Amino acid sequence: MTGNRPFALTRRALSLSALGLAAAPLLARAQAQPADPLPSWRDGPRKQALRDFVGAVTREGGPDFVPPESRIATFDNDGTLWVEQPVYTQVLFIMDRMKALAAQHPDWTHDPVFRAAVAGDLRGVAAGGVHGIMRLAGAAQAGNTPEEFGSVAADWLATARDSRWQRPYTQLVYQPMLEVLAFLKASGFTCFIVTGGGVEFVRAFSQATYGIPPWRVVGSTFALKPGERDGRVVLTREPSVDFVDDGPGKPVGIARQIGQRPIAAFGNSDGDFQMLQYATEGSGKRLGMIVHHDDAEREYAYDRESQIGHLARAMDEAPRRGWQLISMKQDWARIFP
Amino acid sequence: MTGNRPFALTRRALSLSALGLAAAPLLARAQAQPADPLPSWRDGPRKQALRDFVGAVTREGGPDFVPPESRIATFDNDGTLWVEQPVYTQVLFIMDRMKALAAQHPDWTHDPVFRAAVAGDLRGVAAGGVHGIMRLAGAAQAGNTPEEFGSVAADWLATARDSRWQRPYTQLVYQPMLEVLAFLKASGFTCFIVTGGGVEFVRAFSQATYGIPPWRVVGSTFALKPGERDGRVVLTREPSVDFVDDGPGKPVGIARQIGQRPIAAFGNSDGDFQMLQYATEGSGKRLGMIVHHDDAEREYAYDRESQIGHLARAMDEAPRRGWQLISMKQDWARIFP
């Protein structure tokens, strides 16, 4: 699909030239004209909705025009920008950390979720739900500074491989969503990640993987304790999660860190419900999109029965709320870069 | 000073032309060459320190080069970017709000700080210190959404006038600091405000006044309670300050929201001490600058004796920490735009 539009424009320019009209400016415009900004999206209502929305809010003088400083879009990460099955990538990171630290923490054997993590038992970890995962997160990742943690996470991401594809996790990002990020950026949007995951974990790869700098990642946080060591400022990550950026927490995280209501939001689970609501309940033209994982062959198929990426209410209410359900199977010509 | 450099380059270009060398490219470069980026700064060690620092970290291949994504600079607001005397501008806003709301809150008369606020007694309010101000902030500004509060603050800022200069507060910003913001931006920096003030109050004017979008303002926050009203997401600002972005809180606010240690920091009081420390204790070339209010004639003169903008420890330790003390009187050719 990529090459079609420039070719068509070139033909049009040539035919105008045959009519005696100046072809040069039209040719120049045809060459400058970007190719299809969403080449991995199959033609259909979802691709159209994306293009229509961006067209409407960027059309100066149009009824739906939004100035660039208000073009805020928010993206969930797990299951929306990268793979979240069979369990959140950060949980795999935490399990690797817990294995390494287990000998120093004999008390961990008394806790079923902790025991599952150390044993590498994904089902046991998933059974603990988001709350269990948050407890694991605190236990496995505390006691260091944000900078120290950032390099531990980056080191792990550089070497760890997914068991199904044998690829680094940062390559298991959705090519169609990378194209949405690039399309929105090119259209004057500022894009943010709003993740239930730990903010510092996602910041460890957001710039290199998505082109999103750390301050445009909103996420769950550990209590940070300020102090001094050898007369220097030291921030210590305490073993307690003090903000859960999930469900009703997402609009709170957005309001606190971004300070502005998004005009577009992208999610894939009921944990994104309130973010989608918050974005699309604002006045003017809005866009809410949900990635529906219905492609077991190329990725995974799951929704209402899944613990990870549970999707029921958001899917059920999508039609009346005007949210677009993206079918991974139908709408995406390719999944990974 | 502004016009000197382009003129000099033009003369050089003309003399080269007289020597038979092609003048056109040099002329084009001279026209593109920016004028002095800091015209309101008098020549001297502070202006030089600013230019040297920016030159060093932007020189590709040089020993102090910092890639653009790590060029983070943080600025305190009250007393660093705009006037904070005789009392923080947000306190004047709060006092006006409290006057308006007092009739509905007879209990306020029992609290000396609240009574002072309603009576318009600045000294009484200042005597309550930062803690008293935070309590006032909660009482006067709670119960609404961030969006509602933002427009209340913007409306007030549009009409309120400072009693000494009879100007809107957003015009009582320091022209030399606006030039630093612009100079850093043009040099590939991303600048943030890190304020002890309420984040939503500063966001109400940061874009228009400083060109800083809301997500690049870090500040003190109220607890935000998520809920629903008529089936729509509603965030309610609770009457309690849940994060004080001052003193040791500033590095915490920076780590949480920016996610990166700044390489330059600008402050004016001991409330900025830990931010200056955090920025300048990082490895590589760093810049810490303190605005010293020593100009009673053109603005105010205060430091260790002042409740507002108290400056003692940061000034005393500045020499050994390599922080530059900016003399408003000596270093700034003009104060306001």
Boltz contact constraints between the chains, C-beta under 6 A:
constraints:
  - contact:
      token1: [A, 146]
      token2: [B, 255]
      max_distance: 6.0
  - contact:
      token1: [A, 203]
      token2: [B, 259]
      max_distance: 6.0
  - contact:
      token1: [A, 214]
      token2: [B, 259]
      max_distance: 6.0
  - contact:
      token1: [A, 214]
      token2: [B, 260]
      max_distance: 6.0
  - contact:
      token1: [A, 215]
      token2: [B, 258]
      max_distance: 6.0
  - contact:
      token1: [A, 215]
      token2: [B, 259]
      max_distance: 6.0
  - contact:
      token1: [A, 224]
      token2: [B, 252]
      max_distance: 6.0
  - contact:
      token1: [A, 224]
      token2: [B, 255]
      max_distance: 6.0
  - contact:
      token1: [A, 226]
      token2: [B, 248]
      max_distance: 6.0
  - contact:
      token1: [A, 226]
      token2: [B, 251]
      max_distance: 6.0
  - contact:
      token1: [A, 226]
      token2: [B, 252]
      max_distance: 6.0
  - contact:
      token1: [A, 232]
      token2: [B, 281]
      max_distance: 6.0
  - contact:
      token1: [A, 233]
      token2: [B, 251]
      max_distance: 6.0
  - contact:
      token1: [A, 233]
      token2: [B, 274]
      max_distance: 6.0
  - contact:
      token1: [A, 233]
      token2: [B, 277]
      max_distance: 6.0
  - contact:
      token1: [A, 233]
      token2: [B, 278]
      max_distance: 6.0
  - contact:
      token1: [A, 235]
      token2: [B, 251]
      max_distance: 6.0
  - contact:
      token1: [A, 235]
      token2: [B, 255]
      max_distance: 6.0
  - contact:
      token1: [A, 248]
      token2: [B, 226]
      max_distance: 6.0
  - contact:
      token1: [A, 251]
      token2: [B, 226]
      max_distance: 6.0
  - contact:
      token1: [A, 251]
      token2: [B, 233]
      max_distance: 6.0
  - contact:
      token1: [A, 251]
      token2: [B, 235]
      max_distance: 6.0
  - contact:
      token1: [A, 252]
      token2: [B, 224]
      max_distance: 6.0
  - contact:
      token1: [A, 252]
      token2: [B, 226]
      max_distance: 6.0
  - contact:
      token1: [A, 255]
      token2: [B, 146]
      max_distance: 6.0
  - contact:
      token1: [A, 255]
      token2: [B, 224]
      max_distance: 6.0
  - contact:
      token1: [A, 255]
      token2: [B, 235]
      max_distance: 6.0
  - contact:
      token1: [A, 257]
      token2: [B, 257]
      max_distance: 6.0
  - contact:
      token1: [A, 258]
      token2: [B, 215]
      max_distance: 6.0
  - contact:
      token1: [A, 259]
      token2: [B, 203]
      max_distance: 6.0
  - contact:
      token1: [A, 259]
      token2: [B, 214]
      max_distance: 6.0
  - contact:
      token1: [A, 259]
      token2: [B, 215]
      max_distance: 6.0
  - contact:
      token1: [A, 260]
      token2: [B, 214]
      max_distance: 6.0
  - contact:
      token1: [A, 274]
      token2: [B, 233]
      max_distance: 6.0
  - contact:
      token1: [A, 277]
      token2: [B, 233]
      max_distance: 6.0
  - contact:
      token1: [A, 278]
      token2: [B, 233]
      max_distance: 6.0
  - contact:
      token1: [A, 281]
      token2: [B, 232]
      max_distance: 6.0
